[in-house]
């Protein structure tokens, strides 16, 4: 169902951060669960293994609104060890896709459109902005403390390249970010290896040696705190298997997928999102559901084949109770929705009431 989104694409990132959330997230009526938490997600009891991934929950206000609306796993938008600006406005546009965004179609490019309608798919390009550590640490700690019984807030982070090609410094920045997030009291950490929205042609999640090196360094820093790695779509099965052989016993969870990158132009053939390095941006929503389900199923099969225990977080195109069920049946331990939740802030409640006892 299309409602007023809690992140307003017609407003800048800064205005959304300061004045949002919008829609039903402005003053949500606190959802009352009808039973005790019976699910477990990386050692944390939750009422329901459903939430919102890193991206649309810009700050503590957004996280609190998500928790109050029944999303029991809320991922605070990815932060860095230093302030980092947002890409130029606009940052979100609708794309004109009637079916799946296949990898072949993504290579050819797609067209944007002005209206948001079901089936809903969008592209987004933020560049992973971050405020200063002093701002986000306090805000994240407050959001973590706000989570009630049966809920958990996940802290998402990433490293920042310095521009001098110093790989050791890059790895160290990931470790510092992990330490700073852990200091907030976050019970689960998620490291972003998969964001295509910085204008990078090659995602870090495909550099398996770096994924292994950074994951090991982070786990050495955070100890028993669960670590989830956020991944993109792996087309090659042998490469995915090799990745799991490298890191499957290091990390505690894998979140997949983020988006599928594609060149996005408007109906006149012009670049839809202005600025250098922004022709290609990440597409999310209904059009990538096939890829999220495919990755979830393949991760589950390989987890069993390799005798591993990492949790699987299924993401991509979730907008209904049926979508949630399909991800769970494919092997997801938890399921998350970004685009679907943005335009339907009652999605968690609808899924809970469809699959559990209705509210009295």
C-alpha positions, 0 to 999 in steps of 0.5 A: 500500500502506497502511503506518504513515505516516512523519508520524503524524496521531495526534500533534501537529506538534511531536511529529512534528518532535521524535520523527519520522519514523515507520514505515519512515522511522525507520531506513531501509536505504539504497537502492542504485541500480544505475546512474549518474544519467541524468536531469537536473532543473533542472541537477542529475543525479538517479538518477530524477526522483521525490521528495517535495514540500514538506509532509511532510518537516518537517526534516532527519531526514525529508529524510535518510530520504527520500533513503535510501529512494530519493526522489532529489528531496526538498523541505524543508518550507516555511520563513519569515523568522520563527517561525510557529506551527502550526495546532491539532491535528489537522492531518491527517484522512482524507476520505470520497471514492470517486472524483475530488474535482471542483470542483463537489463541492469547492464543496459540501463533503466528509465526513471519516472516521476510517480511512485506507484505499485509495484514500487521500485526506486533508485537511491544515491546518498553516498553514505553520509555521516555526521561527526562521531560526537553527534551520531554516537550520542544519538545511536546510544539513545536509540539503542536504549529506547528499544523495548522488550523483544526489540533490538537496534543494530549499528551499521558502519563502514570505513572511509578511504583516505585517497592515498591508497593506504590499505592498512589505514582503510582497514584501521578505519573500519576497526575504529568505526566498529569500536565507536559503534560498540561504545554506544551499547549496540548489541549487534554491529553491521559492516557495509561492504555493498554500497554502490552509491558512492560512485564506486564501480567495484563493490568491496564485497567482491574483493574477497581477500579484503572482506576476510581481512576487514572482517577478521580485524573487526571481530578481533576488536569487538569480540563476542558482539555479533557482526553482520556483513552487508552484501550485494548479489553474487551471480557466480556460485563458486565465488559465493562459496569461496566467500563463505569458506573465507568468512563464514566462520568469522562473521555471525550473519550475512545480510543480502542483498543491498541493491542492484546497480544500474545506469538510470536516465530520465525519459529524455536520456539525461542522467537522472541523478545529477553529479559526477559518478552518479549515472549508476546507482542502486535499485531497490524495491519490487524489481530486485526481490528475485535476487534477494530471494535467490541469494537467501536460498543459495546462502542457506544451501551453502550454510548447510553444505559447509556446516556453518551457523551464520544467520541470514538476513533476507532483504529486497522487495519485501512489501507484504506478508507473502514476501516475508513468508517466501524469505523465511521459507528460503532460509532467512533467519530475519527479514527486512524491508526498506522501500516497502516499509518507507511507503507503508509504515504499517507493514510490520503490523500487517505482517504480524497480524497476518501470520500470528494471532490478530489483535484483540 
